[in-house]
Amino acid sequence: MERYEASQSPDPEEWLALDETVRIELVREFHIEAGEEVPEGGEKIHATIHVIIENQLAMGIEPVPSTIAKLTRQGLDRHEAIHAVGAVLSEDMFDLMKGNEESWNPQRYRRRLEKLTAKRWRRGKW
């Protein structure tokens, strides 16, 4: 794989065969080429969150694939759906780092993804 394109699912085997640093760099390059605005200094973390979601999709870790499918049915493009799921993941990780959670809570992540809709995402209430 030489390029990443957020609007298309990468082949799961090919994606997972790549070194993690290569995946991150491919996603970072995609965002640069797309001219997407990412907060200064946040390019690597943004790409890393993308990679985590793509990894979950490639491994079929539910409810990520079903959430992406639901969000795209509701009108988000695949890239925006990845951002929506990534926002939920980021908030849960931030709570963990702040000490608000003792450990990663996969049930909480699942519940939040199940509640996530395109309408809520667009209103900033995920």
DSSP file with accessible surface (Angstrom, degrees, kcal/mol):
  #  RESIDUE AA STRUCTURE BP1 BP2  ACC     N-H-->O    O-->H-N    N-H-->O    O-->H-N    TCO  KAPPA ALPHA  PHI   PSI    X-CA   Y-CA   Z-CA
    1    1 A M              0   0   60      0, 0.0     3,-0.1     0, 0.0     0, 0.0   0.000 360.0 360.0 360.0 125.4    0.0    0.0    0.0
    2    2 A E        +     0   0  179      1,-0.2     2,-0.3    24,-0.0     0, 0.0   0.603 360.0  33.4-109.0 -18.8    1.5    3.3   -1.1
    3    3 A R        -     0   0  147      2,-0.0     2,-0.4    26,-0.0    -1,-0.2  -0.989  62.9-144.3-138.7 149.7   -1.4    5.7   -0.4
    4    4 A Y        -     0   0    5     22,-0.4     2,-0.4    -2,-0.3    19,-0.0  -0.913  12.9-172.9-109.8 139.1   -4.2    6.0    2.1
    5    5 A E    >   -     0   0   66     -2,-0.4     3,-1.9     3,-0.3    22,-0.1  -0.953  13.7-156.1-134.1 112.1   -7.6    7.3    1.0
    6    6 A A  T 3  S+     0   0    0     -2,-0.4    76,-0.1     1,-0.3    -1,-0.1   0.738  91.1  62.5 -63.8 -22.5  -10.1    7.9    3.8
    7    7 A S  T 3  S+     0   0   66     71,-0.1     2,-0.4    72,-0.1    -1,-0.3   0.602 103.6  56.4 -79.9  -8.0  -13.1    7.6    1.5
    8    8 A Q  S <  S-     0   0  130     -3,-1.9    -3,-0.3    70,-0.0    -1,-0.0  -0.971  86.6-118.4-126.9 138.6  -12.2    4.0    0.7
    9    9 A S        -     0   0   90     -2,-0.4     2,-0.1     1,-0.1    -3,-0.1  -0.582  32.5-130.2 -71.1 124.9  -11.7    1.0    3.0
   10   10 A P        -     0   0   18      0, 0.0    -1,-0.1     0, 0.0    -6,-0.0  -0.415  37.2 -87.3 -69.2 154.2   -8.1   -0.3    2.7
   11   11 A D     >  -     0   0   85      1,-0.2     4,-3.1    -2,-0.1     5,-0.2  -0.472  40.4-136.9 -59.5 122.7   -7.7   -4.0    2.2
   12   12 A P  H  > S+     0   0   61      0, 0.0     4,-2.7     0, 0.0     5,-0.2   0.894  99.5  46.0 -55.6 -44.4   -7.7   -5.3    5.8
   13   13 A E  H  > S+     0   0  165      2,-0.2     4,-1.4     1,-0.2     5,-0.1   0.926 115.8  45.6 -65.6 -43.0   -4.8   -7.8    5.3
   14   14 A E  H  > S+     0   0   86      2,-0.2     4,-0.7     1,-0.2    -1,-0.2   0.917 114.6  49.0 -65.8 -42.3   -2.7   -5.3    3.4
   15   15 A W  H >< S+     0   0    0     -4,-3.1     3,-1.1     1,-0.2    -2,-0.2   0.947 113.0  45.3 -61.2 -51.1   -3.5   -2.5    6.0
   16   16 A L  H 3< S+     0   0   61     -4,-2.7    -1,-0.2     1,-0.3    -2,-0.2   0.733 104.7  63.3 -70.8 -19.6   -2.7   -4.7    9.0
   17   17 A A  H 3< S+     0   0   84     -4,-1.4    -1,-0.3    -5,-0.2    -2,-0.2   0.711  87.4  92.5 -75.3 -19.1    0.5   -6.0    7.4
   18   18 A L  S << S-     0   0   31     -3,-1.1     2,-0.1    -4,-0.7    -3,-0.0  -0.438  89.7-104.1 -73.7 148.1    2.0   -2.5    7.4
   19   19 A D    >>  -     0   0   95     -2,-0.1     4,-2.2     1,-0.1     3,-0.6  -0.413  32.0-117.9 -63.9 144.3    4.1   -1.3   10.3
   20   20 A E  H 3> S+     0   0   72      1,-0.3     4,-2.4     2,-0.2     5,-0.2   0.876 114.5  54.3 -56.4 -40.1    2.1    1.0   12.6
   21   21 A T  H 3> S+     0   0   95      1,-0.2     4,-2.1     2,-0.2    -1,-0.3   0.862 107.2  51.6 -65.5 -32.8    4.5    4.0   11.9
   22   22 A V  H <> S+     0   0   62     -3,-0.6     4,-2.7     2,-0.2    -2,-0.2   0.918 108.7  51.0 -68.2 -43.1    3.9    3.5    8.1
   23   23 A R  H  X S+     0   0   22     -4,-2.2     4,-2.3     2,-0.2     5,-0.2   0.937 110.8  48.5 -58.1 -46.9    0.1    3.5    8.7
   24   24 A I  H  X S+     0   0   20     -4,-2.4     4,-2.7     1,-0.2    -1,-0.2   0.924 112.1  48.6 -61.1 -43.4    0.4    6.8   10.7
   25   25 A E  H  X S+     0   0   67     -4,-2.1     4,-2.8     2,-0.2    -1,-0.2   0.903 109.4  52.2 -66.2 -40.0    2.5    8.4    8.0
   26   26 A L  H  X S+     0   0   13     -4,-2.7     4,-2.0     2,-0.2   -22,-0.4   0.923 112.8  45.0 -60.7 -43.3    0.2    7.4    5.2
   27   27 A V  H  X S+     0   0    0     -4,-2.3     4,-2.1     2,-0.2    -2,-0.2   0.914 112.4  51.4 -68.8 -40.5   -2.8    8.9    7.0
   28   28 A R  H  X S+     0   0   78     -4,-2.7     4,-2.1     1,-0.2    -2,-0.2   0.941 110.3  49.0 -61.3 -45.2   -0.8   12.0    7.9
   29   29 A E  H  X S+     0   0   74     -4,-2.8     4,-2.7     1,-0.2     5,-0.2   0.883 107.3  56.0 -61.8 -39.7    0.2   12.4    4.2
   30   30 A F  H  X S+     0   0   18     -4,-2.0     4,-2.3    -5,-0.2    -1,-0.2   0.935 108.6  47.0 -57.3 -47.0   -3.4   12.0    3.2
   31   31 A H  H  X>S+     0   0    8     -4,-2.1     5,-1.7     2,-0.2     4,-0.7   0.881 111.7  50.3 -66.2 -37.4   -4.5   14.9    5.4
   32   32 A I  H ><5S+     0   0   99     -4,-2.1     3,-1.0     1,-0.2    -1,-0.2   0.955 113.5  45.2 -63.2 -49.2   -1.7   17.1    4.2
   33   33 A E  H 3<5S+     0   0  115     -4,-2.7    -2,-0.2     1,-0.3    -1,-0.2   0.848 111.5  53.0 -63.8 -34.1   -2.6   16.4    0.5
   34   34 A A  H 3<5S-     0   0   58     -4,-2.3    -1,-0.3    -5,-0.2    -2,-0.2   0.607 107.0-128.8 -76.6 -12.2   -6.3   16.9    1.2
   35   35 A G  T <<5 +     0   0   58     -3,-1.0    -3,-0.2    -4,-0.7     2,-0.2   0.725  46.0 168.8  70.8  22.1   -5.6   20.3    2.8
   36   36 A E      < -     0   0   54     -5,-1.7     2,-0.6    -6,-0.2    -1,-0.2  -0.463  37.4-119.4 -70.5 135.4   -7.5   19.3    5.9
   37   37 A E        +     0   0  191     -2,-0.2    -1,-0.1    -3,-0.1    -5,-0.0  -0.671  37.9 172.7 -80.0 120.3   -7.1   21.7    8.8
   38   38 A V        -     0   0   27     -2,-0.6     5,-0.2    -7,-0.0     3,-0.1  -0.985  44.0 -94.5-124.0 135.1   -5.6   20.0   11.8
   39   39 A P    >   -     0   0  102      0, 0.0     3,-2.8     0, 0.0     4,-0.2  -0.217  55.5 -90.4 -50.7 137.6   -4.5   22.0   14.8
   40   40 A E  T 3  S+     0   0  192      1,-0.3    -3,-0.0     2,-0.2     0, 0.0  -0.234 115.1  15.5 -53.4 132.0   -0.8   22.9   14.6
   41   41 A G  T 3  S+     0   0   67     -3,-0.1     4,-0.3     1,-0.0    -1,-0.3   0.339 107.2  91.1  85.2  -7.6    1.2   20.2   16.3
   42   42 A G    <>  +     0   0   13     -3,-2.8     4,-2.6     1,-0.2     5,-0.2   0.345  50.5 101.0-101.4   7.2   -1.8   17.8   16.3
   43   43 A E  H  > S+     0   0   77     -4,-0.2     4,-2.5     1,-0.2     5,-0.2   0.907  83.8  45.5 -60.8 -43.7   -1.1   16.1   12.9
   44   44 A K  H  > S+     0   0  140     -3,-0.2     4,-2.6     2,-0.2    -1,-0.2   0.922 114.6  46.2 -70.7 -41.8    0.5   13.0   14.4
   45   45 A I  H  > S+     0   0  102     -4,-0.3     4,-2.5     2,-0.2     5,-0.2   0.910 112.6  51.8 -67.3 -37.8   -2.2   12.5   17.1
   46   46 A H  H  X S+     0   0   46     -4,-2.6     4,-2.1     1,-0.2    -2,-0.2   0.953 112.8  44.9 -60.7 -47.7   -4.9   13.1   14.5
   47   47 A A  H  X S+     0   0    0     -4,-2.5     4,-2.5    -5,-0.2    -2,-0.2   0.888 111.0  54.5 -63.7 -38.1   -3.4   10.5   12.2
   48   48 A T  H  X S+     0   0   33     -4,-2.6     4,-2.5     2,-0.2    -1,-0.2   0.914 107.1  49.4 -64.3 -42.5   -2.9    8.1   15.1
   49   49 A I  H  X S+     0   0   18     -4,-2.5     4,-2.3     1,-0.2    -1,-0.2   0.928 110.6  51.7 -62.2 -43.4   -6.6    8.2   16.0
   50   50 A H  H  X S+     0   0    3     -4,-2.1     4,-2.9     1,-0.2    -2,-0.2   0.929 109.9  49.7 -55.1 -47.3   -7.5    7.6   12.3
   51   51 A V  H  X S+     0   0    0     -4,-2.5     4,-3.0     1,-0.2    -2,-0.2   0.903 107.5  53.4 -63.0 -41.0   -5.2    4.6   12.4
   52   52 A I  H  X S+     0   0   43     -4,-2.5     4,-2.4     2,-0.2    -1,-0.2   0.940 112.0  45.1 -59.6 -45.3   -6.7    3.2   15.5
   53   53 A I  H  X S+     0   0    0     -4,-2.3     4,-2.5     2,-0.2    -2,-0.2   0.933 113.3  49.5 -65.9 -44.5  -10.2    3.4   14.0
   54   54 A E  H  X S+     0   0    2     -4,-2.9     4,-2.9     1,-0.2    -2,-0.2   0.895 110.7  51.6 -60.6 -38.5   -8.9    1.9   10.7
   55   55 A N  H  X S+     0   0   16     -4,-3.0     4,-2.3     2,-0.2    -2,-0.2   0.925 109.4  49.1 -62.7 -44.5   -7.3   -0.9   12.7
   56   56 A Q  H  X>S+     0   0   26     -4,-2.4     5,-2.6    -5,-0.2     4,-0.5   0.895 113.2  47.9 -62.8 -38.4  -10.6   -1.6   14.5
   57   57 A L  H ><5S+     0   0   33     -4,-2.5     3,-1.1     3,-0.2    -2,-0.2   0.946 111.7  48.9 -65.0 -48.0  -12.4   -1.7   11.2
   58   58 A A  H 3<5S+     0   0   23     -4,-2.9    -2,-0.2     1,-0.3    -1,-0.2   0.838 114.8  45.3 -62.7 -32.8   -9.8   -4.0    9.6
   59   59 A M  H 3<5S-     0   0  106     -4,-2.3    -1,-0.3    -5,-0.2    -2,-0.2   0.496 110.4-123.0 -88.5  -5.3  -10.0   -6.4   12.6
   60   60 A G  T <<5 +     0   0   42     -3,-1.1     2,-0.9    -4,-0.5    -3,-0.2   0.820  44.5 173.5  69.6  31.6  -13.8   -6.2   12.7
   61   61 A I    > < -     0   0   74     -5,-2.6     3,-1.5    -6,-0.2    -1,-0.2  -0.626  33.9-106.4 -78.5 106.2  -13.9   -5.0   16.3
   62   62 A E  T 3  S+     0   0   87     -2,-0.9    48,-0.1     1,-0.3    -5,-0.0  -0.471  93.2  25.4 -75.2 148.1  -17.6   -4.2   16.9
   63   63 A P  T 3> S+     0   0    5      0, 0.0     4,-2.6     0, 0.0    -1,-0.3  -0.917 109.3  74.1 -96.5  20.4  -19.3   -1.9   17.2
   64   64 A V  H <> S+     0   0    0     -3,-1.5     4,-2.7     2,-0.2     5,-0.3   0.961  99.2  44.1 -61.5 -52.3  -16.9    0.2   15.1
   65   65 A P  H  > S+     0   0   32      0, 0.0     4,-2.4     0, 0.0    -1,-0.2   0.934 117.2  46.3 -59.5 -42.0  -17.7   -1.4   11.7
   66   66 A S  H  > S+     0   0   54      2,-0.2     4,-2.5     1,-0.2    -2,-0.2   0.869 112.3  51.5 -69.2 -32.2  -21.5   -1.2   12.4
   67   67 A T  H  X S+     0   0    3     -4,-2.6     4,-2.9     2,-0.2     5,-0.2   0.934 110.3  47.9 -69.0 -43.9  -21.2    2.4   13.7
   68   68 A I  H  X S+     0   0   13     -4,-2.7     4,-2.3    -5,-0.2     5,-0.2   0.935 113.3  48.9 -60.7 -44.6  -19.3    3.5   10.5
   69   69 A A  H  X S+     0   0   37     -4,-2.4     4,-2.3    -5,-0.3    -2,-0.2   0.925 112.2  48.5 -61.2 -43.6  -21.9    1.8    8.4
   70   70 A K  H  X S+     0   0   37     -4,-2.5     4,-1.7     1,-0.2    -2,-0.2   0.935 111.6  49.1 -62.5 -46.8  -24.7    3.4   10.3
   71   71 A L  H  <>S+     0   0    0     -4,-2.9     5,-2.4     1,-0.2    -1,-0.2   0.876 111.5  48.6 -64.0 -37.4  -23.2    6.9   10.1
   72   72 A T  H ><5S+     0   0   56     -4,-2.3     3,-1.5    -5,-0.2    -1,-0.2   0.891 108.9  53.1 -71.7 -35.6  -22.6    6.6    6.4
   73   73 A R  H 3<5S+     0   0  186     -4,-2.3    -1,-0.2     1,-0.3    -2,-0.2   0.845 106.4  55.5 -62.0 -31.4  -26.2    5.4    5.9
   74   74 A Q  T 3<5S-     0   0   80     -4,-1.7    -1,-0.3    -5,-0.2    -2,-0.2   0.397 132.6 -89.8 -84.5   1.6  -27.2    8.6    7.8
   75   75 A G  T < 5S+     0   0   50     -3,-1.5     2,-0.2     1,-0.4    -3,-0.2   0.378  84.1 126.3 112.8  -5.6  -25.3   10.8    5.3
   76   76 A L      < -     0   0    5     -5,-2.4    -1,-0.4    -8,-0.1     2,-0.1  -0.602  58.7-122.3 -79.2 146.8  -21.8   11.1    6.6
   77   77 A D     >  -     0   0   96     -2,-0.2     4,-2.5     1,-0.1     5,-0.2  -0.416  32.9-101.3 -78.1 167.4  -19.0   10.3    4.2
   78   78 A R  H  > S+     0   0   27      1,-0.2     4,-2.3     2,-0.2     5,-0.2   0.902 121.7  52.2 -58.7 -41.1  -16.6    7.6    5.4
   79   79 A H  H  > S+     0   0   28      1,-0.2     4,-2.1     2,-0.2    -1,-0.2   0.936 111.2  46.0 -62.5 -46.4  -13.9   10.1    6.4
   80   80 A E  H  > S+     0   0   67      1,-0.2     4,-2.3     2,-0.2    -1,-0.2   0.885 110.3  54.7 -65.2 -36.7  -16.3   12.1    8.5
   81   81 A A  H  X S+     0   0    0     -4,-2.5     4,-2.5     2,-0.2     5,-0.2   0.905 106.3  51.7 -63.5 -38.5  -17.6    8.9   10.1
   82   82 A I  H  X S+     0   0    1     -4,-2.3     4,-2.9     1,-0.2    -1,-0.2   0.919 109.3  50.6 -63.4 -40.5  -14.1    8.0   11.1
   83   83 A H  H  X S+     0   0   45     -4,-2.1     4,-2.1     2,-0.2    -2,-0.2   0.904 109.3  51.2 -62.2 -40.7  -13.7   11.4   12.7
   84   84 A A  H  X S+     0   0    0     -4,-2.3     4,-1.6     2,-0.2    -2,-0.2   0.945 113.8  42.3 -63.5 -48.2  -17.0   10.9   14.6
   85   85 A V  H  X S+     0   0    0     -4,-2.5     4,-2.5     1,-0.2    -2,-0.2   0.915 113.3  54.5 -65.0 -39.5  -15.9    7.5   16.0
   86   86 A G  H  X S+     0   0    3     -4,-2.9     4,-2.9    -5,-0.2    -1,-0.2   0.846 103.1  56.4 -62.3 -33.1  -12.4    8.9   16.6
   87   87 A A  H  X S+     0   0   18     -4,-2.1     4,-2.3     2,-0.2    -1,-0.2   0.916 108.2  47.0 -65.5 -41.3  -13.9   11.8   18.7
   88   88 A V  H  X S+     0   0    0     -4,-1.6     4,-2.3     2,-0.2    -2,-0.2   0.949 114.0  47.5 -64.3 -46.8  -15.6    9.3   20.9
   89   89 A L  H  X S+     0   0    6     -4,-2.5     4,-2.7     1,-0.2    -2,-0.2   0.931 111.2  51.8 -59.1 -45.0  -12.4    7.3   21.3
   90   90 A S  H  X S+     0   0   44     -4,-2.9     4,-2.7     1,-0.2    -1,-0.2   0.901 109.0  49.4 -61.4 -42.9  -10.4   10.4   22.0
   91   91 A E  H  X S+     0   0   79     -4,-2.3     4,-2.5     2,-0.2    -1,-0.2   0.916 111.8  48.4 -63.9 -42.2  -12.8   11.6   24.7
   92   92 A D  H  X S+     0   0    6     -4,-2.3     4,-1.9     1,-0.2    -2,-0.2   0.916 113.3  47.6 -64.9 -39.7  -12.7    8.2   26.4
   93   93 A M  H  X S+     0   0   58     -4,-2.7     4,-2.6     2,-0.2    -2,-0.2   0.903 110.7  52.1 -66.2 -40.1   -8.9    8.1   26.2
   94   94 A F  H  X S+     0   0  109     -4,-2.7     4,-2.4     1,-0.2     6,-0.2   0.923 108.2  50.8 -63.1 -43.7   -8.7   11.7   27.6
   95   95 A D  H  X>S+     0   0   30     -4,-2.5     5,-2.2     1,-0.2     6,-0.9   0.900 110.9  49.8 -59.5 -39.6  -10.9   10.7   30.6
   96   96 A L  H ><5S+     0   0   58     -4,-1.9     3,-1.0     4,-0.2    -2,-0.2   0.939 111.4  47.4 -64.6 -44.6   -8.6    7.8   31.2
   97   97 A M  H 3<5S+     0   0  143     -4,-2.6    -2,-0.2     1,-0.3    -1,-0.2   0.845 108.8  54.7 -67.8 -33.0   -5.5   10.0   31.0
   98   98 A K  H 3<5S-     0   0  113     -4,-2.4    -1,-0.3    -5,-0.2    -2,-0.2   0.607 117.6-113.3 -74.5 -11.2   -7.0   12.6   33.4
   99   99 A G  T <<5S+     0   0   56     -3,-1.0    -3,-0.2    -4,-0.6    -2,-0.1   0.570  83.5 124.0  89.6   9.6   -7.7    9.9   35.9
  100  100 A N  S   <S+     0   0   96     -5,-2.2     2,-0.4    -6,-0.2    -4,-0.2   0.679  76.4  41.6 -74.5 -17.6  -11.5   10.0   35.6
  101  101 A E  S    S-     0   0   62     -6,-0.9    -2,-0.2    -5,-0.2     3,-0.1  -0.979  71.7-147.0-127.8 142.8  -11.5    6.3   34.8
  102  102 A E  S    S-     0   0  198     -2,-0.4     2,-0.3     1,-0.2    -1,-0.1   0.841  81.6  -6.1 -76.4 -34.8   -9.4    3.6   36.4
  103  103 A S  S    S-     0   0   80     -4,-0.0    -1,-0.2     0, 0.0     2,-0.1  -0.955  94.2 -65.7-152.8 167.3   -9.0    1.6   33.3
  104  104 A W        -     0   0   93     -2,-0.3   -11,-0.0    -3,-0.1    -2,-0.0  -0.373  45.4-152.2 -58.4 133.8  -10.2    1.4   29.7
  105  105 A N     >  -     0   0   49      1,-0.2     4,-2.0    -2,-0.1     3,-0.3  -0.830  16.9-179.9-115.6  92.4  -13.9    0.7   29.7
  106  106 A P  H  > S+     0   0   64      0, 0.0     4,-2.6     0, 0.0     5,-0.2   0.833  83.0  57.4 -63.5 -29.6  -14.9   -1.1   26.5
  107  107 A Q  H  > S+     0   0  120      2,-0.2     4,-2.7     1,-0.2     5,-0.2   0.909 107.0  48.1 -66.8 -39.7  -18.6   -1.3   27.5
  108  108 A R  H  > S+     0   0   50     -3,-0.3     4,-2.7     2,-0.2     5,-0.2   0.931 111.5  50.0 -64.2 -45.5  -18.7    2.5   27.8
  109  109 A Y  H  X S+     0   0   13     -4,-2.0     4,-2.4     1,-0.2     5,-0.2   0.943 112.1  48.6 -57.4 -47.3  -17.0    2.9   24.4
  110  110 A R  H  X S+     0   0  100     -4,-2.6     4,-2.6     1,-0.2    -2,-0.2   0.938 111.6  48.7 -59.5 -49.0  -19.6    0.5   22.9
  111  111 A R  H  X S+     0   0  127     -4,-2.7     4,-1.6     1,-0.2    -1,-0.2   0.909 111.9  49.1 -59.1 -43.9  -22.5    2.3   24.5
  112  112 A R  H  X S+     0   0   37     -4,-2.7     4,-1.0     1,-0.2    -1,-0.2   0.890 112.0  48.0 -66.4 -38.1  -21.3    5.7   23.3
  113  113 A L  H  < S+     0   0    0     -4,-2.4     3,-0.3    -5,-0.2    -1,-0.2   0.886 108.3  54.6 -68.8 -37.2  -20.8    4.4   19.8
  114  114 A E  H  < S+     0   0  105     -4,-2.6    -1,-0.2     1,-0.2    -2,-0.2   0.849 111.0  46.1 -64.4 -31.3  -24.2    2.8   19.7
  115  115 A K  H  < S+     0   0  131     -4,-1.6    -1,-0.2    -5,-0.2    -2,-0.2   0.676  89.2 108.4 -81.6 -19.7  -25.7    6.2   20.7
  116  116 A L     <  +     0   0    0     -4,-1.0     2,-0.3    -3,-0.3    10,-0.1  -0.407  44.0 171.1 -66.0 129.0  -23.7    8.1   18.1
  117  117 A T     >  -     0   0   38     -2,-0.2     4,-2.5     1,-0.1     5,-0.2  -0.918  46.3-113.8-131.3 162.3  -25.7    9.3   15.1
  118  118 A A  H  > S+     0   0    1     -2,-0.3     4,-2.7     1,-0.2     5,-0.2   0.904 118.5  53.4 -61.1 -40.0  -24.9   11.6   12.2
  119  119 A K  H  > S+     0   0  139      1,-0.2     4,-1.5     2,-0.2    -1,-0.2   0.935 110.5  45.5 -62.1 -46.6  -27.4   14.1   13.6
  120  120 A R  H  4>S+     0   0   88      2,-0.2     5,-3.1     1,-0.2     4,-0.4   0.901 112.6  51.9 -63.4 -41.6  -25.7   14.2   17.0
  121  121 A W  H ><5S+     0   0   45     -4,-2.5     3,-1.4     1,-0.2    -2,-0.2   0.936 108.7  49.9 -60.0 -47.0  -22.3   14.4   15.4
  122  122 A R  H 3<5S+     0   0  139     -4,-2.7    -1,-0.2     1,-0.3    -2,-0.2   0.815 111.9  48.6 -64.7 -28.4  -23.3   17.4   13.3
  123  123 A R  T 3<5S-     0   0  139     -4,-1.5    -1,-0.3    -5,-0.2    -2,-0.2   0.442 115.6-116.4 -89.0  -1.0  -24.7   19.1   16.4
  124  124 A G  T < 5S+     0   0   45     -3,-1.4    -3,-0.2    -4,-0.4    -2,-0.1   0.781  81.4 118.6  73.7  27.2  -21.5   18.4   18.4
  125  125 A K      <       0   0  125     -5,-3.1    -4,-0.2    -6,-0.2    -1,-0.1  -0.441 360.0 360.0-124.2  59.4  -23.3   16.1   20.9
  126  126 A W              0   0   70     -5,-0.2    -1,-0.1    -6,-0.1    -5,-0.1   0.636 360.0 360.0 -87.2 360.0  -21.7   12.8   20.5
